[in-house]
Amino acid sequence: MSRNLCLIADVHGNASALKAVLNDAAKAGCTDYLSVGDITKRGPQPQECVNLLRQVKTKSWVMGNHEKTYHDMLVDHDPHTQGAKKIMEIILNAYDYFYLNDLTYQWLANLPYLQLCQFEGLKIAIMHSLPNKPWGNETNPRSDQENFDQMLKKSAADLAVYGHTHKQLMRYSTQDRLVINPGSVGMPTTSGTWQHNNLAQYAILRLAGSDVLGVEFRRVTYDIQPEIMAAHERNLPYGDLYCGLLRTGEYTYSVEQIEEYNQRHQYDSITNFKEYFAWKK
């Protein structure tokens, strides 16, 4: 039986990009959908993105580093980041807490790090970065081979799909098992590369039974104006940085840019989740 798996990563609350990807995937004959985390956070429409993925009966749901901050704040009201980025995480989590319904927020905060999906005998390990953690820099495209081997080291899976780096990638483990990153749907940053664009990224894994026929990396154009309008209408925190990234494809969330935004909006005094809600009142 042939199947075309749509691989989706790093939507980041960008419902406009996700709609375009799902429409393109349907036209390309995709039969199944896999998500590898960071569905929400930074974009203006987190609940809409979850709803869209539920509508296509997405088969995998794993925790990204941004959903991990939901969990951290529910436990001790403090993200495991420091400085200007810590303030940003607190404020963006509060935004998502408002726009996600309570059950969805709790559900995202408790997703697993790793999920195993099987299609006609082919086992696929789904993770956001590594099996034991959804954060870190170990899986950047130019990282050491041993980091990619770690994805499948203790697994019976035939291949791994991950996200996090916002870079499309296909490579092999030293055991000749396939590793795929479909790129980012909602925040496809191209800084440091020869090609600059803001196209929504995803991938299609084409199967025939348990055989991999091919991997197709796709980039989809979409109208960014509705997304920018949603950011403005909902008064999205750090909206200037978000809209700048959508327009250029350049990464806009440097520590310096975040610090400047925090100072401009007098966010510097915020130290935890509860305190932010008190400050807003």
JOTAUR-V370013 format. One record per backbone hydrogen bond with DSSP energy under -1.0 kcal/mol. NH is the residue of the N-H (numbers start at 1). CO is the residue of the C=O. If there is no record, write none. Layout:
# JOTAUR-V370013
nh->NH co->CO
nh->NH co->CO
This chain:
# JOTAUR-V370013
nh->3 co->207
nh->5 co->205
nh->6 co->32
nh->7 co->203
nh->8 co->34
nh->10 co->37
nh->12 co->38
nh->13 co->39
nh->14 co->11
nh->15 co->13
nh->18 co->14
nh->19 co->15
nh->20 co->16
nh->21 co->17
nh->22 co->18
nh->23 co->19
nh->24 co->20
nh->25 co->21
nh->26 co->22
nh->27 co->23
nh->28 co->24
nh->29 co->26
nh->30 co->25
nh->31 co->4
nh->32 co->4
nh->34 co->6
nh->35 co->60
nh->36 co->8
nh->45 co->13
nh->49 co->45
nh->50 co->46
nh->51 co->47
nh->52 co->48
nh->53 co->49
nh->54 co->50
nh->55 co->51
nh->57 co->54
nh->58 co->53
nh->59 co->33
nh->63 co->112
nh->68 co->64
nh->71 co->67
nh->72 co->68
nh->73 co->69
nh->74 co->70
nh->75 co->71
nh->76 co->72
nh->77 co->73
nh->81 co->79
nh->87 co->83
nh->88 co->84
nh->89 co->85
nh->90 co->86
nh->91 co->87
nh->92 co->88
nh->93 co->89
nh->94 co->90
nh->95 co->91
nh->96 co->92
nh->97 co->93
nh->98 co->94
nh->99 co->95
nh->100 co->96
nh->105 co->101
nh->106 co->102
nh->107 co->103
nh->108 co->104
nh->109 co->105
nh->110 co->107
nh->111 co->108
nh->115 co->126
nh->117 co->124
nh->119 co->122
nh->122 co->119
nh->124 co->117
nh->125 co->159
nh->126 co->115
nh->127 co->161
nh->130 co->133
nh->140 co->137
nh->143 co->140
nh->147 co->144
nh->149 co->145
nh->150 co->146
nh->152 co->149
nh->155 co->152
nh->158 co->123
nh->159 co->123
nh->160 co->178
nh->161 co->125
nh->162 co->180
nh->163 co->128
nh->165 co->163
nh->169 co->181
nh->171 co->179
nh->173 co->177
nh->176 co->173
nh->179 co->171
nh->180 co->160
nh->181 co->169
nh->185 co->9
nh->186 co->10
nh->189 co->187
nh->190 co->249
nh->193 co->190
nh->200 co->220
nh->201 co->184
nh->202 co->218
nh->203 co->7
nh->204 co->216
nh->205 co->5
nh->206 co->214
nh->207 co->3
nh->208 co->211
nh->209 co->1
nh->211 co->208
nh->213 co->206
nh->214 co->206
nh->216 co->204
nh->218 co->202
nh->220 co->200
nh->228 co->224
nh->229 co->225
nh->230 co->226
nh->231 co->227
nh->232 co->228
nh->233 co->229
nh->234 co->230
nh->235 co->232
nh->236 co->231
nh->239 co->236
nh->242 co->238
nh->243 co->239
nh->244 co->240
nh->245 co->241
nh->246 co->242
nh->247 co->243
nh->248 co->244
nh->249 co->245
nh->258 co->254
nh->259 co->255
nh->260 co->256
nh->261 co->257
nh->262 co->258
nh->263 co->259
nh->264 co->260
nh->265 co->261
nh->267 co->262
nh->270 co->267
nh->273 co->77
nh->276 co->272
nh->277 co->273
nh->278 co->274
nh->279 co->275
nh->280 co->276
nh->281 co->277
